[in-house]
Amino acid sequence: MSLRARFLEEMKASMKAGDSARTSAIRMVIAKLKDTDIAARPSGVAEVPEEQIVSMLRGMVKSRRESVEMYRQGNRPELAEKEESEIAVIESFLPQQMDDAATQAAVDAAVAATGATTIKDMGKVMAELRAKHAATLDMAKAGPLVKAKLGA
């Protein structure tokens, strides 16, 4: 089932269950997706592909995590909790992330596949990782691992 279809099915289920917080978060995701689709129209794309939807969801999670930190610093725990519940809903649509061991294995494989030996080859390795594992690999965690592997 595509992510678009999952959004609608999950929204219907949460509405039937009377879960207003989850319904609100899913509606927010659908609205963001419509904005993303509209922004992509000038380039001749009617609907953005799944990879771009995953990227959009990750961006939404990242901005909410930043908001949680700001709310905690501002002594607003109720707002931080609301953001955290939205993060949980959004993350339920994201593919499962690789664990540390799998990430290290993917980095090792990408370094071997590209024949990288120095830090100058880091771009090639990161491109290889993005091509093969974009949906399941946290590139922010992979970067330092690649750097360490290449001896920076």
N, C-alpha and C positions, 0 to 999 in steps of 0.2 A: 504494500500500500504506500502510495506517495505521501510525502509530508503534508502536502496541501489537503489531501483527503483525511489524513490523521487529525489535522487541526479541526476540521469540521466535525468529524466523528467524536473527538474528545470534547468539543464544545457542546454538542448535543447531549452527550452523556453527563457532563457536569451540570448542564441546565436541568436535566431530568432529576439528578441527584440533589439539586438545590444548593450546590456548592458555588456560592456567588463569587468567592475570592478566586477560585480556579477559572470560572467562566470569564471573569474580568481579565485575568492574565492571558487567557487564550484569545480573547477578543483583541487585546493589545497586540499580540503576536500577528494575528490576521491583518490588523490595520497596518502594522509595520511592513508586512509582506506586500500589501496593496501599494504602499508608498514605494517600495523597492521595485515592484513591477512597473509602476508609472515612471519612475526615474529611468528605467531601462528602455522605455519605448522609443526614444530618439535613435537608439542604436539598432532598431528594427526587431527587438525581442518583445514578444507579447507577454510571455511569462518567464521569469528567471529560472535557471536550472536548479536542481536539487543542491548542487555544491554551493551555489550562491545563497540558497536558503539557509544551509547549515552555517555558512559564514555570517549571515545576518543574525542568526540565533546566538552565535558565539559573541558577536558584538553587543547584543542586548544583555547577555549574562555579564560581560566585562563591565559595561556601564553601570549595571545594578550593583556589582561588587564594589565599585568605586563609591557609589551612593551609600552603601551600607557603612563603609569606613567613615564617610563624612557624617552620617547620622550618629554613629557611635561617638565620634569626637564631639559632636554638638549635643550630646546627651539626649538623643531622641530615639530611645530603644523601640518604641512602637512603630516608627517609620522604618527602622532597620529591619524589624521582623517582617513587615509587609514586603519589603524588597527581597528579603531572603525567601519568602514564600513564592514570590514571582520567579526567582532564580530556580527554585525547585521545579516549578511547572515548566519553565523553558528548557531546563536540562533534561526533562523527561522526553523531549523530542529529539535531543541530540544523540548521535551514535555513541556507543560506549567507548570511552577513551582507553588507550593502551596503558597498562601499568608500567612501572619503572623498568622491570626486566624486559618487557616487550619493546619498550622505547629504546633501551640500550641495544637490543638485538637489531632493531630496525636501523639505528644509526650505524652500527658495525657493518651491516649488509650494504647500506648506501655508500659508506666509505670504500668498501671493497669493490662495489659495482662501478664507482666512478674512478677508482684508482687514485684517489686524493691522498696527498702526502703532506702538504703544507697548509697553513691557514689561508693561503691565497686560493685554495680549492674549496673553501667553505661554501661559496655560492653554488657550486655544482652539486655538492652533497645536499644542501638544503633544497635545491630544485628537485633532486631525485626523491627526497623524502616527501616533498609536497605532492609530487606526481603519483607516488605509490600509496601514500598514507594520509592524504589531506583530511579525510573525514574523521579518522580515529587517532591521529597524533597531535598532541599539543606542541605546536612549533616553538612556543616560548620555552618549553622545557627541553626541546631537542637542540636548540641553539647552543646552550652551554655545554651539552654533551658532545656535540660535534667539535666545538672549540677545544675541549679537553682532549678529545681523541686525536685531533690534528696537532696537538702540542703547542697551543697558543699560550 
